[in-house]
Amino acid sequence: MQILLKLLDNSLWREFDAHQNEMIITKIGRNLFPILEFSFKGLSEHSKYRIGITMEAMSFNKLKYTGGRWESLDVVEELLKANEVFLEKSGRELLQRGLKLEKLKLTNSKDAVHKSDQMIRVQSMRQYIPTINLYEIYPHGGSHHVGKFQFPETKFIAVTAYQSDSVKHLKVQKNKFAQGFRDGAKTSSSSPSTIPTGTKRPTSTTSSNSSPDSTLSIDVPDFLLAKKERKDAPTFTTQQENVAPPSNFYPFPMPPFQGFQQNFQHSFQGFDANFNPANFWGPQNQHYDYHSNPYAWNQWS
């Protein structure tokens, strides 16, 4: 029985092909859009198959986008053969579910190929066509090639950035994962560059010292604003008034400790043991309260 492969969503592929489809390639790899998806007929349910996927260059010459169209360059540069990635599926699985290569990626880095089992290396500014090689695996080892499949509408030009605006707009329109690009376009189109007459600009909540970047602006608390901005702002002072010293505070040098007084008594004969240094240094006016005004002891009447 003849083995048949059918490209799903071929109408979308044809729409892109009409604009000379482009595929972005990066060092870390980029998914294809549209996605390659196939259905199978003529396979044996009880057999296992190895599917090889590669990108076959359609020309040795590089391309250049100029004047709104692609042109072939006369200079021939080295063409690197794209690697082939392999998947193994049972015949029953391929017949029932088909094959969707949603994890397949394109890269221009040699190292990236070794980091993923679904990464194909291609060169920028070259046209490729996806190629499916189908191998049937024998029960006791080995395999044989049973078919090679290509679909002309899936050809594309590998680029590091979209060259055609029509292709770029079509990708944004058709790819559900490009929602961010669509939202950005709506925002830019709906936001006028000037404010209409009569529209009051909202008052800024940032201080005059804030960064132009709103994410870096710092709001100054109201109580720290200048007095000319806040008449009711509280005032702060370091002056302390009517604070009496503690009861054990002496305005003059403290009298000697009792231990020192005893040692002094034994060292000098004739020392009066009833001598009190506090009486010597204290004010002569016993009615003066030096705790209330310790610095005016000599001003009593």
Beta strands, then each sheet from edge to edge (+ up, - down):
strand 1: 4-7
strand 2: 22-24
strand 3: 30-31
strand 4: 37-41
strand 5: 48-57
strand 6: 63-66
strand 7: 69-72
strand 8: 85-90
strand 9: 99-100
strand 10: 105-107
strand 11: 119-121
strand 12: 126-137
strand 13: 143-150
strand 14: 156-159
sheet 1: 1+ 4- 9+
sheet 2: 2+ 14+ 12- 5+ 8-
sheet 3: 2+ 14+ 12- 13+
sheet 4: 3+ 10- 11-
sheet 5: 6+ 7-
end
